[in-house]
Amino acid sequence: MDSGLVLLVLGGFLLGGAWSVWSVDEDTPVRSTPQIVLAAVLLLAALLATASGILRFV
């Protein structure tokens, strides 16, 4: 399997994790600071993995 494809899949997995952390609960619609920080870190990791995967294909 190509490493670019693995990085793209990893980026999608991390993006889903960021969305899961970012989405709020219906009972408590306020996001906490650690939730925002974790979502931002996961989003950054997802963007880096996706960009690396695309560059591996080029």
Rosetta blueprint (number, residue, H / E / L):
1 M L
2 D L
3 S H
4 G H
5 L H
6 V H
7 L H
8 L H
9 V H
10 L H
11 G H
12 G H
13 F H
14 L H
15 L H
16 G H
17 G H
18 A H
19 W H
20 S H
21 V H
22 W H
23 S L
24 V L
25 D L
26 E L
27 D L
28 T L
29 P L
30 V L
31 R L
32 S L
33 T H
34 P H
35 Q H
36 I H
37 V H
38 L H
39 A H
40 A H
41 V H
42 L H
43 L H
44 L H
45 A H
46 A H
47 L H
48 L H
49 A H
50 T H
51 A H
52 S H
53 G H
54 I H
55 L H
56 R H
57 F H
58 V L
